[in-house]
Amino acid sequence: MMVRHSHSMIVLLSQVLLGCLLASVANCELFDFFDGGVDRTDTIDTAQQSSYYNPQEAGGGGGGGGGGDDEEMIKIMVGFRDKGDGNNYKRNQRMQSRDGSSKSKITYEFQNTNGMAMEVTRAEFEQMKQDPAFSTVEEDVEVRVATPATPTANNNTMEAHERWLAEARSYGLAMTQADQAIPVPPSEWSQCVAYMCIVDSGVYVNHNDIPYNRNDGYTDGSAFGQAAGDQWWNPIKTPHGTNVAGIMFATGGNDAGMVGVIPQHPSQSKVCLRVAKVFPNGQEVTSVSAILQAVEWCASVTARNNKPMVINLSLATDIKTSTEERVYQRVYDQGVLIVGAAGNLGNAKVSYPASHRSVMSVGSVSSNKQRSSFSQYNDFLEIVGPGTDILATNADGSSIGTLSGTSFAAPYVAAIAARIWARNPHCSNEQVRSSLRDSAIRLGNGVPNQEYGYGLVQAVAAYNNLVNKNCNKPTPAPTPYPTTPPTPPPTPGPTLSPSKMPTNVPSMEPTAAPSIEPTETCQQRLFSCERDEDCCRGLVCAIDSLETTENWVCRASTDSGMRNKPRLSQMDNSQCRGGFAGGCSKYDSW
């Protein structure tokens, strides 16, 4: 993929139009003139076919190619320059559908960006690319599960694993410290302190080693882009999501099956499960638009109740779309931690969604802590987990098997993130992410590096790192999930006015927070830097009042080592979790 940057809309439009006149139409498939104040145009070179998806092998489908019959129906994603353009288009589209003048159909309207997924004829697609109402017009891309190997039966071939009573323990547990004790949330905390969302093929929730069931109060699910009758809780001939769920949650201490990264029942771990089924039964191919619908559905929990959410994406394609880049970034800006599999081509190619800056890209290592031969390596790789010959639950309800792929390394990172976040729910997604990076065992030459990123994830070390961050808590309000009952103030001695309340109650009196100095506001900081993104690099925003954004302040960030320059993201009161970490806002609404 080639990316061009322009600082002038006039120059940008001239370049795009001239390029389309001089080049073939196939090389102008994606127009992204601007979004959120950032001028940008991305051009997909359609001569580069996806290594994950071959239309001939899969019997046809979209994703990456022009040509074909003008009346052929294709799946696309579009973005509008403003809401007015979008509303006008929807009205016109409904009228044209009624009178039969258009075959196009809107299949989904994105919640986090001004765009939609559609089915249109190829002729309409070509016309839409010339319509100035659209900021982006691009074909929907096919995505595969990130698995190079098929699950194998567990015929006692477990040289790298060990038995504990009747349960199998993968070598990955000890390698990542996931077999060690980490404090669980206190029993008096709410039922769902944190959430894990598995975007995959569905999860067989009646498995005897997965402690989640429909209607148990801990589990929720939905299907996206599915055939009629596909059920998220009962995937048929598609065990991938059940494999992932077992690595994360297989019950410990039940003398059966295996042990997962979070072995406790959800009543103890306080981690609730959301299952988003995006792969139809018997298939390992889906679309970007279906995945984005699922991701937005997962994130709706955070938007609704401000609770920690981790999303696991064990899937990949090597074709990038600007629609998904915007959606993932805005979901991340809402406080969600997104974990993705780096891909299984065994080369330096870049895969998506893992290589978006808003997603933690996870590579794979084997039991000797060496890069797995299939694990992709590049500058976007952030961390690694065990992914070669990993124990996982099969979808037959009882057995386990061994599998390999970055699909099964990602769940280690995602589950460890959820496990430590549930005990520290006041922390931000960026603080959890940096704790995972900062505490990883360094592997390879230099940190970070292409093969291992920041290193091998470590559960206990990440937990301690997160605790030591002393995540900002809202003051003077008490922490929402107290670890112990409040200690009553000591009985005061004789005073001149015993009937009056004590003037100083140490447990309630707020003190000035030194971490938010200096007091220059984000707005003032940006103004003084002439609204340059670089001026706020390394700064985070903390909020000392939930009543007005005027009290946002900038402070020096303790989070170093981001693989990319932090994105400046919009924040509002609904997104603040008492010291929400992010970049200083840079939006025209200021």
C-alpha positions in Angstrom: 0.0 0.0 0.0 1.2 3.5 -0.8 0.2 6.4 1.3 0.5 10.0 0.1 0.1 13.0 2.5 -1.0 16.5 1.4 -1.4 19.7 3.5 -3.6 21.4 1.0 -7.0 20.2 -0.2 -6.6 21.9 -3.6 -3.2 20.2 -4.1 -4.7 16.9 -2.8 -7.7 16.9 -5.2 -5.4 17.9 -8.1 -3.0 15.1 -7.4 -5.8 12.5 -7.1 -7.7 13.6 -10.2 -4.5 13.8 -12.3 -3.4 10.4 -11.0 -6.7 8.9 -11.9 -6.5 10.4 -15.4 -3.0 9.1 -16.0 -3.4 5.7 -14.3 -5.9 2.9 -14.7 -9.2 3.2 -12.8 -8.2 0.0 -10.8 -5.4 1.9 -9.1 -7.8 4.6 -7.8 -10.1 2.3 -5.9 -9.8 4.2 -2.6 -10.4 7.9 -2.1 -9.9 9.2 1.4 -9.7 13.0 1.0 -10.0 13.8 4.7 -11.4 12.6 8.0 -11.5 14.4 11.3 -9.4 17.3 10.2 -6.6 15.1 8.7 -5.9 15.4 5.0 -5.0 12.1 3.6 -5.4 9.9 0.5 -4.7 6.2 0.4 -4.3 4.3 -2.9 -4.6 0.6 -3.0 -2.5 -1.1 -5.6 -4.9 -3.8 -6.7 -2.2 -5.7 -8.5 -1.2 -6.9 -5.0 -3.7 -9.7 -4.2 -4.3 -10.6 -0.6 -2.2 -13.5 0.6 -5.0 -14.5 2.9 -7.8 -14.6 0.4 -7.8 -16.0 -3.1 -11.2 -15.5 -4.8 -10.6 -18.4 -7.2 -9.9 -20.8 -4.3 -12.9 -19.6 -2.3 -15.3 -19.7 -5.2 -15.6 -16.0 -5.8 -16.2 -13.0 -3.5 -15.1 -9.5 -3.0 -12.0 -7.8 -1.7 -9.4 -6.6 -4.1 -10.0 -6.3 -7.7 -11.7 -4.3 -10.4 -13.3 -5.5 -13.6 -16.3 -7.7 -14.0 -19.8 -7.3 -15.2 -21.3 -3.8 -14.5 -24.4 -5.4 -13.0 -22.3 -7.7 -10.7 -23.3 -7.0 -7.0 -20.3 -6.2 -4.8 -19.8 -5.3 -1.2 -18.3 -1.9 -0.4 -17.7 0.5 2.4 -18.2 4.3 2.1 -17.5 7.4 4.2 -19.3 10.7 3.8 -17.8 14.2 4.1 -20.5 15.2 6.6 -23.7 13.9 8.1 -25.8 16.0 5.7 -24.4 14.2 2.7 -25.0 10.8 4.4 -28.6 11.6 5.2 -29.3 12.9 1.7 -27.8 9.8 0.2 -29.9 7.5 2.4 -33.1 9.3 1.4 -32.2 9.1 -2.3 -31.2 5.4 -2.0 -34.5 4.5 -0.4 -36.4 6.3 -3.1 -34.4 4.6 -5.9 -34.8 1.2 -4.2 -38.6 1.7 -4.2 -38.9 2.7 -7.8 -36.4 0.1 -9.0 -33.8 2.6 -10.4 -31.1 1.2 -8.1 -30.1 -2.2 -6.9 -27.9 -0.9 -4.1 -28.7 -1.8 -0.5 -27.4 -0.4 2.8 -26.3 -3.3 5.0 -24.9 -1.4 8.0 -24.3 2.1 9.3 -21.2 2.5 11.4 -21.6 4.0 14.8 -18.1 5.5 15.2 -17.6 7.0 11.8 -19.8 8.8 9.3 -20.0 5.8 6.9 -21.8 2.6 6.0 -21.5 -0.8 4.4 -23.4 -1.4 1.2 -24.1 -3.8 -1.6 -24.1 -2.1 -5.0 -23.5 -3.0 -8.7 -20.0 -2.5 -10.0 -21.3 0.3 -12.3 -22.7 2.1 -9.2 -19.4 1.6 -7.4 -17.5 3.3 -10.2 -20.0 6.2 -10.2 -19.8 6.6 -6.5 -16.0 7.0 -6.7 -16.6 10.2 -8.6 -19.2 11.6 -6.3 -17.8 14.5 -4.2 -20.3 13.6 -1.3 -18.1 10.6 -0.4 -14.8 11.0 1.4 -14.1 7.2 1.0 -15.3 4.6 -1.4 -13.6 1.2 -1.2 -14.4 -2.5 -1.7 -15.1 -4.6 1.4 -12.1 -6.8 2.1 -12.1 -10.5 2.9 -10.6 -11.6 6.2 -9.5 -15.1 7.3 -8.9 -16.7 10.7 -5.2 -16.4 11.5 -4.5 -20.1 11.8 -2.0 -22.1 9.7 -2.7 -25.5 11.3 -5.7 -27.6 11.9 -6.5 -28.8 15.4 -5.2 -32.3 16.2 -6.6 -34.8 18.5 -4.9 -35.0 22.0 -3.5 -38.5 21.8 -1.2 -38.1 24.8 1.3 -36.4 22.5 1.9 -33.6 25.0 5.7 -33.5 25.3 5.7 -29.7 25.9 2.8 -29.8 28.3 2.2 -31.3 31.8 -0.5 -33.0 33.7 -2.0 -31.6 36.9 -4.3 -34.2 38.3 -6.6 -35.0 35.3 -6.0 -31.6 33.7 -3.6 -30.6 31.1 -1.5 -27.5 31.5 0.0 -25.9 28.4 3.7 -24.8 28.6 2.4 -21.3 27.7 1.0 -20.9 31.2 4.3 -21.1 33.0 6.1 -19.2 30.2 3.8 -16.2 30.7 3.4 -16.4 34.5 -0.3 -17.1 33.9 0.0 -20.1 36.3 1.0 -17.9 39.2 -1.4 -16.3 41.6 -2.8 -12.8 40.9 -5.3 -11.2 43.2 -8.9 -11.6 42.0 -11.4 -8.8 42.5 -13.1 -8.8 45.9 -16.3 -10.7 46.1 -18.3 -7.5 46.9 -17.4 -5.9 43.6 -20.0 -5.9 40.8 -20.7 -9.0 38.8 -19.0 -7.8 35.6 -15.9 -5.7 36.5 -14.3 -6.2 33.1 -15.3 -7.7 29.7 -13.6 -9.9 27.1 -15.1 -9.9 23.6 -14.1 -12.7 21.3 -14.7 -11.7 17.6 -14.5 -15.0 15.9 -16.5 -18.0 14.7 -18.6 -18.2 17.9 -18.1 -20.2 21.1 -19.6 -23.5 22.0 -20.7 -22.5 25.5 -21.9 -25.9 26.5 -18.3 -27.2 26.6 -17.7 -28.8 29.9 -14.4 -26.9 30.4 -15.6 -23.4 29.5 -17.4 -21.8 32.5 -19.8 -19.6 30.5 -23.3 -20.4 29.4 -26.2 -18.6 27.8 -28.4 -16.7 30.2 -26.0 -17.2 33.1 -25.6 -13.4 33.7 -22.0 -13.5 32.6 -22.3 -14.2 28.9 -23.7 -12.4 25.9 -23.4 -12.9 22.2 -24.5 -11.9 18.7 -23.9 -12.9 15.1 -22.9 -10.5 12.3 -23.0 -11.1 8.6 -24.3 -14.6 9.1 -26.5 -17.0 7.2 -30.0 -17.5 8.7 -29.9 -19.9 11.6 -26.3 -19.5 12.5 -26.0 -19.4 16.3 -23.2 -17.7 18.2 -23.4 -20.2 21.0 -23.4 -23.3 18.8 -20.9 -22.9 16.0 -21.0 -25.8 13.5 -17.8 -27.0 11.8 -16.1 -23.8 12.9 -14.2 -24.5 16.2 -11.8 -21.6 16.0 -13.6 -19.3 18.5 -14.0 -22.2 20.9 -10.3 -22.9 20.6 -9.6 -19.3 21.5 -12.1 -19.3 24.4 -10.5 -22.4 26.0 -7.0 -20.9 25.9 -8.4 -17.9 27.8 -11.0 -19.4 30.2 -10.7 -23.2 30.5 -11.7 -24.0 34.1 -8.9 -25.0 36.6 -9.4 -27.4 39.4 -12.2 -29.4 37.8 -10.0 -32.5 37.1 -10.9 -32.4 33.4 -9.8 -30.9 30.2 -7.2 -28.2 30.5 -6.4 -24.9 32.4 -6.8 -21.5 30.9 -5.1 -18.2 31.5 -8.2 -17.1 33.6 -9.0 -20.4 35.3 -11.6 -19.1 37.8 -15.4 -19.1 37.4 -16.6 -15.6 36.3 -18.2 -15.2 39.7 -14.6 -15.0 41.0 -12.7 -13.5 38.1 -15.4 -10.9 37.5 -14.6 -11.1 33.7 -17.7 -11.4 31.7 -17.7 -12.7 28.1 -19.2 -11.3 24.9 -19.1 -13.5 21.8 -19.3 -11.9 18.4 -19.7 -14.5 15.7 -18.4 -13.2 12.3 -17.4 -16.4 10.5 -20.4 -18.3 9.1 -20.7 -22.0 10.0 -18.1 -24.1 8.2 -16.2 -21.1 6.8 -13.0 -19.3 7.8 -13.6 -16.2 5.6 -15.6 -13.1 6.5 -15.7 -9.4 5.6 -14.1 -6.3 7.2 -17.6 -4.8 7.5 -18.9 -7.7 9.5 -15.9 -7.5 11.8 -16.4 -3.8 12.3 -20.0 -4.3 13.2 -18.9 -6.8 15.8 -16.2 -4.5 17.2 -18.7 -1.7 17.6 -21.1 -4.0 19.3 -18.3 -5.2 21.7 -17.4 -1.6 22.5 -20.9 -0.6 23.2 -20.5 -1.9 26.8 -17.7 0.5 27.5 -19.7 3.4 26.0 -22.7 2.4 28.1 -21.1 1.7 31.5 -17.5 2.8 31.3 -16.1 -0.7 32.2 -12.9 -2.2 30.9 -13.2 -4.1 27.6 -10.6 -6.2 25.8 -11.4 -7.3 22.2 -9.5 -10.3 20.8 -9.2 -10.5 17.0 -7.5 -13.7 15.9 -8.0 -13.0 12.2 -6.0 -11.2 9.5 -5.8 -9.8 6.0 -3.0 -8.0 4.3 -5.2 -5.4 2.7 -5.7 -2.2 4.6 -8.9 -0.1 4.5 -9.3 3.4 5.8 -12.8 2.6 7.1 -11.5 0.0 9.6 -8.6 2.2 10.5 -11.0 5.0 11.6 -13.3 2.6 13.4 -10.6 0.9 15.4 -9.0 4.2 16.4 -12.3 5.6 17.6 -13.1 2.5 19.6 -9.6 2.6 21.1 -10.2 6.3 22.0 -13.3 5.2 23.9 -11.1 3.2 26.3 -11.2 -0.3 24.7 -8.0 -2.4 24.4 -7.8 -4.2 21.1 -5.5 -7.3 20.6 -4.9 -8.7 17.2 -3.0 -11.7 15.7 0.1 -10.6 13.7 -0.5 -13.2 10.9 0.9 -16.5 9.8 2.7 -16.0 6.5 6.1 -16.3 8.2 7.5 -13.2 6.5 7.8 -9.4 7.0 4.5 -8.5 5.4 2.1 -6.3 7.4 -1.4 -7.7 8.3 -4.5 -6.0 9.5 -6.2 -5.2 11.8 -3.1 -6.0 14.0 -0.9 -3.4 12.3 -3.2 -0.5 13.0 -1.7 1.7 15.7 -4.8 1.3 17.8 -4.4 -2.5 17.9 -1.7 -4.5 19.9 -0.1 -6.8 17.3 0.8 -10.2 18.8 3.4 -12.6 17.3 4.1 -16.1 18.3 7.0 -18.0 20.0 7.5 -21.7 20.6 8.3 -23.4 23.9 12.0 -22.4 23.5 11.0 -18.7 23.3 12.1 -18.5 19.7 10.0 -16.9 17.0 7.6 -19.4 15.5 8.4 -20.1 11.9 5.0 -18.9 10.7 4.8 -15.8 12.8 5.0 -12.6 10.8 7.6 -10.0 11.8 7.6 -6.2 11.1 7.8 -2.8 12.7 4.2 -3.0 14.0 4.7 -6.1 16.1 4.3 -5.1 19.7 4.5 -8.2 21.9 4.6 -12.0 21.6 2.9 -15.0 23.3 3.2 -18.7 23.0 1.6 -19.9 19.8 3.3 -23.2 18.7 1.6 -26.4 19.7 -0.8 -24.8 22.1 -3.4 -26.7 24.0 -7.0 -25.5 23.3 -10.5 -26.7 23.8 -12.2 -28.4 20.8 -15.8 -27.7 19.8 -17.1 -31.2 20.5 -17.9 -30.3 24.1 -15.2 -32.3 25.9 -11.8 -32.9 24.1 -8.7 -30.8 23.8 -6.1 -30.6 21.1 -2.9 -28.8 20.1 -2.9 -26.0 17.6 -0.4 -23.5 16.2 -0.8 -19.9 15.0 -0.7 -16.3 16.1 -4.5 -16.8 16.5 -3.5 -18.7 19.7 -0.8 -16.3 20.9 -3.1 -13.4 20.9 -5.5 -14.9 23.5 -2.7 -15.2 26.0 -2.1 -11.4 25.7 -5.8 -10.6 25.7 -6.6 -12.8 28.7 -3.7 -11.5 30.7 -4.8 -8.0 30.0 -8.4 -8.7 31.1 -7.1 -10.5 34.2 -4.9 -7.6 35.5 -7.4 -4.9 34.4 -10.3 -6.5 36.3 -8.3 -6.0 39.5 -7.5 -2.4 38.5 -10.6 -1.2 36.7 -9.8 2.5 37.2 -6.8 2.2 34.9 -7.0 3.2 31.2 -6.5 1.0 28.2 -3.3 2.8 27.5 -2.0 2.2 31.0 -2.8 -1.6 30.7 -1.2 -1.7 27.2 2.0 0.0 28.4 2.2 -2.3 31.5 2.1 -5.3 29.2 4.9 -3.8 27.1 7.1 -2.5 29.9 7.0 -5.8 31.8 7.6 -8.2 28.9 10.7 -10.4 28.9 13.1 -8.9 26.3 13.9 -11.2 23.4 16.0 -10.7 20.3 18.3 -7.7 19.5 17.1 -4.3 20.6 13.8 -3.2 22.1 11.5 -3.2 20.3 12.5 -5.3 17.4 10.7 -6.8 14.4 10.6 -10.4 15.6 9.5 -10.0 19.2 8.4 -6.4 19.6 8.9 -5.5 23.3 9.1 -9.2 24.2 7.2 -12.1 25.8 4.1 -11.1 27.8 4.3 -11.7 31.6 1.2 -11.8 33.7 2.5 -11.2 37.2 5.1 -8.6 36.1 2.4 -6.8 34.1 0.1 -6.8 37.1 2.7 -5.3 39.4 3.6 -2.7 36.8 0.0 -1.7 36.6 -0.4 -1.5 40.3 2.7 0.7 40.6 1.3 3.1 38.0 -1.2 4.2 40.7 -3.7 4.8 38.1 -5.5 8.1 38.5 -8.7 7.7 40.5 -11.5 10.3 40.6 -11.2 12.5 43.7 -12.7 13.2 46.1 -15.2 10.5 45.2 -14.1 7.1 46.6 -12.8 4.4 44.3 -15.8 2.7 42.7 -14.6 -0.8 43.7 -13.2 -0.6 47.3 -10.9 -3.5 48.2 -11.9 -3.4 51.9 -14.7 -1.9 53.8 -14.0 1.8 54.7 -12.2 2.2 57.9 -14.1 4.4 60.3 -12.2 7.5 61.5 -10.7 7.2 65.0 -12.8 8.3 67.9 -11.8 11.9 68.6 -10.6 13.0 72.0 -12.3 15.7 74.1 -12.8 18.9 72.1 -14.4 22.3 72.9 -17.3 21.5 70.6 -17.8 17.7 70.7 -21.1 18.0 68.9 -19.4 19.2 65.7 -18.1 16.9 63.1 -14.3 16.6 63.0 -12.8 19.2 60.6 -10.3 16.8 59.2 -11.2 13.3 58.1 -8.0 11.9 56.5 -9.8 9.2 54.4 -12.0 11.8 52.7 -10.1 15.0 52.5 -8.8 15.4 48.9 -5.3 16.6 48.3 -3.7 18.3 45.3 -2.6 15.7 42.7 1.0 16.5 41.8 0.8 14.3 38.7 -1.4 16.8 36.8 1.0 19.7 37.1 1.7 22.0 35.3 -1.8 23.5 35.1 -1.6 24.6 31.5 -4.8 23.3 29.8 -4.7 21.0 26.7 -6.4 23.8 24.7 -3.8 26.4 25.8 -1.0 23.9 25.1 -2.2 23.2 21.6 -2.8 26.9 21.0 0.7 27.8 22.1 2.1 25.1 19.8 0.0 26.4 16.9 -2.0 23.2 17.0 0.9 21.1 16.0 0.6 17.4 16.8 4.2 17.1 17.7 3.9 19.6 20.5 1.8 17.2 22.6 3.8 14.1 21.9 4.4 12.4 25.3 1.6 14.3 27.0 -1.6 12.8 28.4 -4.7 14.5 29.5 -6.1 14.1 33.0 -9.5 15.5 34.1 -9.9 17.0 37.5 -13.6 17.8 37.1 -16.4 15.9 35.4 -18.4 19.1 34.9 -16.5 20.9 32.3 -13.8 20.2 29.7 -12.1 23.5 30.6 -10.5 21.8 33.5 -8.5 19.3 31.4 -4.8 19.7 32.1 -1.7 18.3 30.5 1.0 16.5 32.3 4.2 14.7 31.4 3.5 11.2 30.4 5.2 8.3 32.2 4.2 6.0 29.4 7.2 5.8 27.0 8.1 3.5 24.2 5.0 3.7 22.0 5.8 2.1 18.7 4.2 5.0 16.9 3.6 8.7 17.6 0.5 8.9 19.8 -2.6 9.8 17.9 -4.3 13.0 19.1 -7.8 11.9 19.9 -11.0 13.5 20.9 -12.1 13.1 24.5 -15.2 14.1 26.3 -16.7 13.7 29.7 -18.4 10.4 28.8 -15.0 8.9 27.9 -13.2 9.9 31.0 -12.5 7.3 33.6 -10.9 9.6 36.2 -7.7 10.4 34.5 -8.3 8.9 31.1 -5.0 8.7 29.3 -4.8 9.8 25.7 -3.4 12.6 23.6 -4.4 16.2 23.9 -7.5 16.8 21.8 -7.1 18.5 18.4 -10.5 19.1 16.9 -12.2 22.1 15.4 -14.9 22.0 18.1 -12.4 23.6 20.4 
